[in-house]
């Protein structure tokens, strides 16, 4: 273990889009480790003790549960991909 993360798996970053959180500012990325990066400030955002984070929307802000964002970005998309592949018989 190095820095508290498993070295065997690389950290993957994906954008948090309007499909995930409606009207979100296009400055956030989330990793498969649950870390959120803002390109506006060029740094990792800090979560509260209960796993939430305040994110800027185009017209305000929202407090979001980081684990739900990880699920929507990484797991839901993976399930869709597997289902689609199974339907095609690949």
FITI-572586 format. One line per 10 residues: number of its first residue (from 1); their letters; for each residue x, y, z of N, C-alpha, C, O. Coordinates in nm, 3 decimals. Each point is the difference from the previous one (the first is absolute). Layout:
# residues N
NUM = A = X/Y/Z/X/Y/Z/X/Y/Z/X/Y/Z  ... .
# end
This chain:
# residues 90
1 = XXXXXXXXXX = 0.085/-0.119/0.000/-0.085/0.119/0.000/0.088/0.124/0.000/0.095/0.012/0.078  -0.127/0.078/-0.166/0.075/0.125/-0.009/-0.101/0.114/0.005/-0.087/0.009/-0.087  0.097/0.078/0.185/-0.092/0.112/0.010/-0.144/-0.040/0.031/-0.092/0.077/-0.025  0.073/-0.197/0.080/-0.134/-0.044/0.037/-0.081/-0.060/-0.114/-0.116/-0.036/0.020  0.173/0.026/-0.138/-0.071/-0.054/-0.115/0.068/-0.127/-0.048/0.120/-0.018/0.018  -0.196/-0.068/-0.078/0.051/-0.126/-0.051/0.080/0.026/-0.127/-0.054/0.052/-0.098  0.183/-0.087/0.098/0.087/0.024/-0.115/-0.032/-0.090/-0.118/0.041/0.029/-0.113  -0.115/-0.138/0.134/-0.026/-0.094/-0.108/-0.100/0.056/-0.102/-0.002/-0.044/-0.115  -0.078/0.138/0.155/-0.099/0.057/-0.090/0.030/0.148/-0.021/0.021/0.074/0.096  -0.020/-0.032/-0.221/0.025/0.141/-0.030/-0.124/0.082/0.029/-0.113/-0.047/-0.015 .
11 = XXXXXXXXXX = 0.137/0.169/0.056/-0.111/0.092/0.022/-0.049/0.051/-0.135/0.079/0.046/-0.082  -0.209/-0.055/0.060/-0.062/0.041/-0.125/-0.086/0.122/0.027/-0.077/0.002/0.096  0.089/0.101/-0.181/-0.077/0.123/0.017/-0.100/0.015/-0.114/0.032/-0.024/-0.116  -0.156/0.064/0.153/-0.103/0.027/-0.100/-0.071/0.130/0.038/-0.009/0.036/0.117  -0.042/0.032/-0.219/-0.073/0.126/0.023/-0.136/-0.029/0.062/-0.063/-0.101/-0.031  0.019/0.192/0.118/-0.136/-0.006/0.053/-0.084/0.087/-0.093/0.017/0.122/-0.005  -0.106/-0.185/-0.068/-0.077/0.069/-0.104/-0.143/0.026/0.045/-0.042/-0.040/0.108  -0.032/0.109/-0.195/-0.141/0.028/0.026/-0.084/-0.127/0.008/-0.108/0.002/0.059  0.155/-0.112/-0.116/-0.072/-0.128/0.013/0.003/-0.050/0.144/-0.091/-0.069/0.045  0.196/0.105/0.027/0.018/-0.045/0.138/-0.068/0.097/0.098/-0.080/-0.042/0.083 .
21 = XXXXXXXXXX = 0.112/0.170/-0.094/-0.060/0.105/0.083/-0.046/0.111/-0.092/0.080/0.064/-0.069  -0.210/-0.041/0.068/-0.058/0.099/-0.090/0.054/0.140/0.031/0.007/0.040/0.116  0.030/0.034/-0.220/0.049/0.138/0.006/0.133/0.016/0.073/0.030/0.108/0.051  0.050/-0.214/-0.044/0.130/0.011/0.068/0.096/0.082/-0.084/0.000/-0.008/-0.123  0.083/0.088/0.190/0.104/0.075/-0.070/0.099/-0.100/-0.058/0.033/-0.099/0.065  0.016/0.122/-0.186/0.087/-0.099/-0.066/0.146/0.006/0.047/0.091/-0.002/-0.082  -0.069/0.010/0.212/0.136/0.013/0.053/0.039/-0.115/0.092/0.109/0.001/0.056  -0.196/-0.102/-0.040/0.027/-0.107/0.095/0.030/-0.132/-0.068/-0.058/-0.034/-0.103  0.152/-0.039/0.163/0.033/-0.136/-0.041/-0.001/-0.086/0.125/0.031/0.047/0.110  -0.067/-0.175/-0.127/-0.002/-0.092/0.114/0.084/-0.122/-0.035/0.003/-0.044/-0.114 .
31 = XXXXXXXXXX = 0.066/-0.010/0.215/0.083/-0.119/-0.023/-0.073/-0.123/0.053/-0.096/0.010/0.076  0.145/-0.126/-0.119/-0.057/-0.124/0.049/0.031/-0.020/0.148/-0.055/-0.092/0.061  0.140/0.174/-0.001/0.025/-0.002/0.144/-0.093/0.095/0.076/0.006/0.007/0.122  -0.092/0.066/-0.194/-0.094/0.090/0.065/0.056/0.138/0.028/-0.058/0.076/0.077  0.171/-0.044/-0.140/0.055/0.135/0.017/-0.054/0.089/-0.110/-0.009/-0.041/-0.116  -0.027/0.164/0.153/-0.054/0.095/-0.098/0.102/0.112/-0.021/0.052/0.058/0.096  -0.024/-0.031/-0.222/0.098/0.101/-0.041/-0.073/0.113/-0.070/-0.091/-0.024/-0.080  0.129/0.147/0.109/-0.058/0.114/-0.070/0.105/0.062/-0.091/0.110/0.035/0.044  -0.144/-0.022/-0.171/0.092/0.064/-0.094/-0.001/0.151/0.017/0.091/0.068/-0.047  -0.192/-0.015/0.114/-0.008/0.144/0.026/0.110/0.043/0.097/0.064/0.103/-0.020 .
41 = XXXXXXXXXX = -0.043/-0.181/0.125/0.103/0.032/0.100/0.124/-0.090/-0.012/0.099/0.020/0.071  -0.104/-0.117/-0.160/0.110/-0.095/-0.021/0.042/-0.070/0.129/0.118/-0.004/0.035  -0.217/-0.052/0.036/0.032/-0.073/0.123/-0.109/-0.101/0.031/-0.110/0.005/-0.055  0.143/-0.098/0.145/-0.095/-0.099/0.049/-0.090/0.067/0.103/0.048/0.070/0.090  -0.178/-0.090/-0.103/-0.097/0.057/0.094/-0.002/-0.083/0.129/0.027/-0.120/-0.003  -0.059/0.184/0.114/-0.008/-0.070/0.128/-0.145/-0.031/0.034/-0.088/0.085/-0.007  0.066/-0.212/0.044/-0.132/-0.045/0.040/-0.023/0.028/0.147/0.095/0.016/0.078  -0.221/-0.009/-0.040/-0.034/0.010/0.142/0.014/-0.139/0.062/0.022/-0.098/-0.071  -0.036/0.089/0.202/0.014/-0.128/0.071/-0.107/-0.101/-0.039/0.021/-0.121/0.013  -0.136/0.169/-0.060/-0.107/-0.093/-0.037/0.001/-0.036/-0.148/-0.097/-0.057/-0.050 .
51 = XXXXXXXXXX = 0.204/0.089/-0.021/0.016/-0.041/-0.140/-0.072/0.086/-0.101/-0.025/-0.042/-0.113  -0.010/0.165/0.154/-0.066/0.090/-0.094/0.095/0.111/-0.042/0.103/0.023/0.062  -0.141/0.044/-0.170/0.082/0.107/-0.053/-0.093/0.101/-0.065/-0.096/-0.038/-0.068  0.124/0.167/0.087/-0.080/0.103/-0.064/0.059/0.029/-0.137/0.119/0.032/-0.012  -0.202/-0.045/-0.092/0.044/0.021/-0.137/-0.075/0.117/-0.061/-0.118/0.022/0.030  0.186/0.053/-0.115/-0.062/0.115/-0.065/-0.082/-0.045/-0.120/0.044/-0.081/-0.082  -0.164/0.136/0.075/-0.085/-0.020/-0.117/0.005/0.126/-0.084/0.054/0.102/0.045  -0.110/-0.106/-0.163/-0.005/0.119/-0.085/-0.082/0.109/0.067/0.027/0.119/-0.016  -0.129/-0.161/0.092/-0.090/0.098/0.063/-0.008/-0.018/0.151/-0.109/0.016/0.056  0.217/-0.047/0.011/-0.001/-0.017/0.147/0.101/-0.103/0.044/0.109/-0.009/-0.056 .
61 = XXXXXXXXXX = -0.147/-0.070/0.157/0.089/-0.107/0.046/-0.084/-0.116/0.053/-0.120/0.013/0.022  0.186/-0.126/-0.002/-0.066/-0.121/0.049/0.096/-0.074/0.092/0.121/-0.001/-0.023  -0.175/-0.060/0.127/0.079/-0.089/0.084/-0.026/-0.141/-0.050/-0.114/-0.046/0.000  0.219/-0.023/-0.041/-0.015/-0.131/-0.061/0.075/-0.106/0.079/0.106/0.027/0.057  -0.160/-0.147/-0.055/0.064/-0.116/0.062/0.100/-0.056/-0.101/-0.039/-0.044/-0.108  0.167/0.045/0.143/0.105/-0.040/-0.094/-0.016/-0.146/-0.043/0.025/-0.032/-0.116  -0.065/-0.056/0.205/-0.017/-0.141/-0.035/-0.105/-0.019/-0.109/0.013/-0.089/-0.084  -0.116/0.171/0.084/-0.104/-0.009/-0.104/0.053/0.046/-0.136/-0.036/-0.054/-0.104  0.123/0.155/0.107/0.059/0.048/-0.125/0.092/-0.108/-0.057/-0.002/-0.025/-0.121  0.082/-0.039/0.206/0.088/-0.109/-0.045/-0.085/-0.110/-0.063/0.034/-0.052/-0.106 .
71 = XXXXXXXXXX = -0.145/0.017/0.171/-0.087/-0.104/-0.053/-0.053/0.038/-0.138/0.005/-0.079/-0.094  -0.056/0.201/0.082/-0.059/0.042/-0.127/0.103/0.007/-0.112/-0.028/-0.040/-0.112  0.147/0.090/0.143/0.103/0.018/-0.104/0.065/-0.132/-0.039/0.015/-0.029/-0.118  0.023/-0.052/0.216/0.079/-0.120/-0.030/-0.083/-0.128/-0.007/0.014/-0.077/-0.095  -0.100/0.052/0.193/-0.069/-0.129/0.006/-0.118/-0.006/-0.096/-0.014/-0.097/-0.073  -0.072/0.200/0.072/-0.114/-0.002/-0.093/0.046/-0.010/-0.145/-0.057/-0.076/-0.078  0.160/0.151/0.043/0.052/-0.005/-0.138/0.058/-0.137/-0.032/-0.015/-0.049/-0.111  0.082/-0.013/0.209/0.058/-0.134/-0.019/-0.111/-0.103/-0.019/0.010/-0.087/-0.086  -0.117/0.097/0.166/-0.113/-0.093/-0.012/-0.065/0.015/-0.136/-0.034/-0.099/-0.065  0.015/0.225/0.020/-0.058/0.023/-0.133/0.086/-0.062/-0.110/-0.052/-0.061/-0.093 .
81 = XXXXXXXXXX = 0.183/0.077/0.106/0.092/-0.053/-0.100/-0.007/-0.152/-0.006/-0.002/-0.059/-0.108  0.000/-0.005/0.226/-0.007/-0.147/0.004/-0.132/-0.047/-0.058/-0.003/-0.096/-0.077  -0.107/0.162/0.113/-0.132/-0.038/-0.050/-0.005/0.013/-0.152/-0.051/-0.089/-0.068  0.103/0.200/0.016/0.001/0.023/-0.143/0.084/-0.106/-0.072/-0.040/-0.051/-0.104  0.154/0.017/0.160/0.087/-0.101/-0.058/-0.070/-0.134/0.000/0.009/-0.075/-0.098  -0.078/0.042/0.207/-0.073/-0.128/0.009/-0.112/-0.005/-0.103/-0.024/-0.105/-0.061  -0.045/0.217/0.041/-0.109/0.006/-0.100/0.053/-0.023/-0.140/-0.067/-0.061/-0.083  0.187/0.110/0.056/0.060/-0.016/-0.132/0.063/-0.138/-0.019/0.033/-0.040/-0.111  -0.016/-0.032/0.223/0.061/-0.133/-0.007/0.149/0.004/-0.021/0.057/-0.093/-0.057  0.007/0.199/0.105/0.146/0.015/-0.018/0.072/-0.071/0.115/0.123/0.000/0.005 .
# end
